Amino acid sequence: MAKHEPNTTWNENPDDVIMLVNRTSKNFILELPTGRYRLDAGRRMRTLRSILDVPAIRDLVEEGDLGLG
């Protein structure tokens, strides 16, 4: 049997990976360029720093509803 080598199409820079944390008691439906994402109260998501370029996300971070962790 042939040995299968992983075929990675991209590798993220570890400095570009962040944790986005919902600091509220509310659930958010985030409208992202790739589609909708539900971020429940108190939960976090691993994502790329470029998510902060989305105006709605940036506003929630500046208001303190979302944090970086």
N, C-alpha and C positions, 0 to 999 in steps of 0.2 A: 504494500500500500504506500502511496506517495505521502511524503510529509507535507502537511499544510502549513504554510507560512501566513501569519496574519497580514492582511492587506489594509493598513490604516490609511484613510484618505486625508486625514488632517490630525494634527496634534496641537492642542491648545497650549499657550504659554501659561504656566502655573500662576504667574502674576496677574493674568487676566481673569482668573476664576474667582468668583466671590460667592458668598452666601447672602441671599436677600431674605430678611426676616420680617414677618408680619408681627408688629408689636402691639396690635390692637386686639379687641375682642370681636372684630368684624371679619367676615370673609370677603376677599376681594376677587373680582373677575378682572384680570389684567388683559387689556387689549394690546397684544404684541404683534409685530410685523409677521410673525410666523403663525399667528392664531391666538385664540383665547387660552388663558391659563388661570386656573382657580388656585388662589393661595389662601388657605384657611387660617383662621385666627390662631396666633401663636406658632404657626408652622414656618418653615423656611424652605428655600429652594436654592440649589446649586446652579449657577448660571455664569455667563460671561459678563464682564464689566461693561460691555457695550450696551447692556440693557438700560444703563443710566442715560443713554442718548435718547430714549423714548420720553417725550415730555411728561406724560402722565406718571410714569415711574419716578422720574426726577422730582416731580412735585410732591409725590407721596413720601419720598425720602426726605425732602426739605421740610415737610410738615411734621416729620417724626413718626408717621404711621408705619413706614417701612424703614428698616435699618440694615446696615451692612454688618455681617458677623462672620 
